[in-house]
Amino acid sequence: MISLDNPVDGIVDLVKRRVKDPEFWDSSFSSDNYLKQYIAFHMLSGNAGWVTNDEGQITGAMIAYECEEEYARNVFIWKPPVGKTCIFVAQVVADDDESRDKLAHLFLQWFPNRKPCYGLRKGAFTAMNGHDIATKLIGRRTSNGRR
């Protein structure tokens, strides 16, 4: 694993290990350079968040942002998102439940107000209940006594 010293490479490493969707890897993301640029672009835009373990290794990452639904429906372009009518969850990847739950907390911190939420799942643009999913994950974690 790559340490927090280079978060872009750490997220690339995490994505390579955890994302199994062949459509993802058949796209332009199959290029390490393109994937690094995409992650760096979203980091600079404030749309990428990540969590680490005690050793500083990246164990979870999320790219999500507010935009207009039409912007979310388009193939990624190298321009910042426009508008704020919906939330687009471009990617969530985690090594374990702990990291996934931390990302759920992060999602709710970034987007405290409910609005339509979309994502790409199995190559298709789809509506999702991001706030409900995050709240459920956090609730399950709290009820199991983990924090």
MIDREN-874187 format. One record per residue (C-alpha): residue number from 1; residue in one letter; x, y, z. Coordinates in Angstrom, 2 decimals, decimal comma, always signed. Example, Ala and Ser with C-alpha at 12.3 -4.5 7.8 and 13.67 -1.06 7.14 Angstrom:
MIDREN-874187
> i/aa/c1/c2/c3
> 1/A/+12,30/-4,50/+7,80
> 2/S/+13,67/-1,06/+7,14
END
This chain:
MIDREN-874187
> i/aa/c1/c2/c3
> 1/M/+0,00/+0,00/+0,00
> 2/I/+1,06/+3,58/-0,60
> 3/S/+1,20/+5,94/+2,37
> 4/L/-0,56/+9,25/+2,84
> 5/D/+2,60/+10,98/+1,59
> 6/N/+1,07/+10,80/-1,89
> 7/P/-2,74/+10,70/-1,69
> 8/V/-3,26/+10,58/-5,47
> 9/D/-1,14/+7,43/-5,78
> 10/G/-2,76/+6,04/-2,62
> 11/I/-6,23/+6,43/-4,12
> 12/V/-5,09/+4,99/-7,48
> 13/D/-3,72/+1,97/-5,61
> 14/L/-6,99/+1,58/-3,69
> 15/V/-9,07/+1,82/-6,87
> 16/K/-6,88/-0,77/-8,62
> 17/R/-7,30/-3,19/-5,74
> 18/R/-11,00/-2,70/-5,06
> 19/V/-12,85/-1,68/-8,26
> 20/K/-13,74/-4,80/-10,20
> 21/D/-16,24/-3,33/-12,70
> 22/P/-14,93/-4,24/-16,19
> 23/E/-16,74/-1,26/-17,75
> 24/F/-14,74/+1,05/-15,50
> 25/W/-11,47/-0,51/-16,60
> 26/D/-12,51/-0,59/-20,27
> 27/S/-12,99/+3,20/-20,18
> 28/S/-10,34/+5,90/-20,20
> 29/F/-9,68/+5,04/-16,53
> 30/S/-7,63/+2,06/-17,69
> 31/S/-4,77/+4,54/-18,09
> 32/D/-2,96/+5,18/-14,80
> 33/N/-2,09/+8,67/-16,00
> 34/Y/-5,72/+9,53/-16,81
> 35/L/-6,92/+8,10/-13,48
> 36/K/-4,29/+10,14/-11,60
> 37/Q/-5,29/+13,31/-13,43
> 38/Y/-8,99/+12,67/-12,75
> 39/I/-8,36/+12,15/-9,02
> 40/A/-6,06/+15,19/-8,80
> 41/F/-8,63/+17,33/-10,65
> 42/H/-11,30/+16,41/-8,11
> 43/M/-8,92/+16,90/-5,19
> 44/L/-8,13/+20,42/-6,40
> 45/S/-11,86/+21,08/-6,87
> 46/G/-12,65/+19,90/-3,33
> 47/N/-14,71/+16,95/-4,57
> 48/A/-12,46/+14,12/-3,38
> 49/G/-12,23/+12,88/+0,17
> 50/W/-10,34/+9,96/+1,64
> 51/V/-9,82/+8,15/+4,91
> 52/T/-6,76/+6,42/+6,27
> 53/N/-5,90/+3,71/+8,74
> 54/D/-3,60/+4,19/+11,75
> 55/E/-0,54/+3,67/+9,53
> 56/G/-1,58/+6,49/+7,19
> 57/Q/-2,55/+4,19/+4,33
> 58/I/-5,57/+5,26/+2,31
> 59/T/-8,38/+2,78/+2,96
> 60/G/-11,33/+4,63/+1,47
> 61/A/-12,02/+7,35/-1,09
> 62/M/-15,03/+9,20/-2,42
> 63/I/-15,57/+11,61/-5,27
> 64/A/-18,88/+13,44/-4,99
> 65/Y/-20,12/+16,93/-5,79
> 66/E/-23,16/+19,11/-6,27
> 67/C/-24,12/+19,96/-9,84
> 68/E/-27,00/+20,21/-12,30
> 69/E/-28,48/+16,87/-13,30
> 70/E/-27,55/+17,46/-16,96
> 71/Y/-23,93/+17,98/-15,92
> 72/A/-23,97/+14,68/-14,01
> 73/R/-25,47/+12,83/-16,99
> 74/N/-22,66/+13,87/-19,34
> 75/V/-19,41/+12,04/-19,82
> 76/F/-16,75/+13,60/-17,60
> 77/I/-15,36/+16,86/-18,93
> 78/W/-12,36/+18,72/-17,54
> 79/K/-14,41/+21,63/-16,22
> 80/P/-15,66/+22,20/-12,68
> 81/P/-19,25/+21,10/-12,02
> 82/V/-21,94/+23,72/-12,56
> 83/G/-25,08/+24,29/-10,47
> 84/K/-26,19/+22,70/-7,23
> 85/T/-29,56/+21,04/-7,85
> 86/C/-28,34/+17,49/-7,22
> 87/I/-25,49/+15,45/-5,77
> 88/F/-23,46/+13,22/-8,05
> 89/V/-21,51/+10,41/-6,42
> 90/A/-18,86/+9,56/-8,99
> 91/Q/-17,05/+6,91/-6,94
> 92/V/-16,92/+5,39/-3,49
> 93/V/-14,33/+2,71/-2,78
> 94/A/-13,27/+1,25/+0,56
> 95/D/-11,11/-1,56/+1,87
> 96/D/-13,36/-2,37/+4,81
> 97/D/-16,56/-1,53/+6,69
> 98/E/-14,77/+0,95/+8,94
> 99/S/-13,55/+2,99/+5,98
> 100/R/-16,93/+2,79/+4,24
> 101/D/-18,66/+4,06/+7,38
> 102/K/-16,19/+6,94/+7,70
> 103/L/-16,98/+7,88/+4,11
> 104/A/-20,69/+7,82/+5,00
> 105/H/-19,95/+10,37/+7,75
> 106/L/-17,98/+12,44/+5,27
> 107/F/-20,86/+12,36/+2,77
> 108/L/-23,27/+13,71/+5,38
> 109/Q/-20,80/+16,42/+6,41
> 110/W/-20,31/+17,54/+2,82
> 111/F/-24,00/+17,36/+1,94
> 112/P/-26,10/+18,03/+5,05
> 113/N/-29,16/+18,98/+3,00
> 114/R/-31,08/+16,33/+1,12
> 115/K/-31,42/+16,74/-2,61
> 116/P/-31,67/+14,33/-5,54
> 117/C/-28,63/+12,08/-5,63
> 118/Y/-27,23/+10,16/-8,59
> 119/G/-24,39/+7,82/-9,35
> 120/L/-22,99/+5,54/-12,00
> 121/R/-23,61/+1,92/-11,15
> 122/K/-22,62/-0,84/-13,55
> 123/G/-22,13/+1,77/-16,25
> 124/A/-25,62/+3,25/-15,94
> 125/F/-26,68/+6,62/-14,57
> 126/T/-29,02/+5,89/-11,68
> 127/A/-30,89/+7,65/-8,89
> 128/M/-29,79/+6,74/-5,40
> 129/N/-30,73/+7,67/-1,85
> 130/G/-27,33/+8,88/-0,71
> 131/H/-28,51/+10,39/+2,57
> 132/D/-30,55/+7,32/+3,49
> 133/I/-27,68/+4,97/+2,65
> 134/A/-25,17/+7,01/+4,68
> 135/T/-27,56/+7,36/+7,64
> 136/K/-28,27/+3,62/+7,60
> 137/L/-24,56/+2,73/+7,55
> 138/I/-23,82/+5,08/+10,42
> 139/G/-26,84/+3,84/+12,41
> 140/R/-25,83/+0,22/+11,94
> 141/R/-22,31/+1,05/+13,04
> 142/T/-23,53/+2,86/+16,18
> 143/S/-25,97/+0,07/+17,08
> 144/N/-23,14/-2,49/+16,84
> 145/G/-21,13/-0,49/+19,36
> 146/R/-18,40/+0,50/+16,88
> 147/R/-17,22/+4,07/+16,54
END
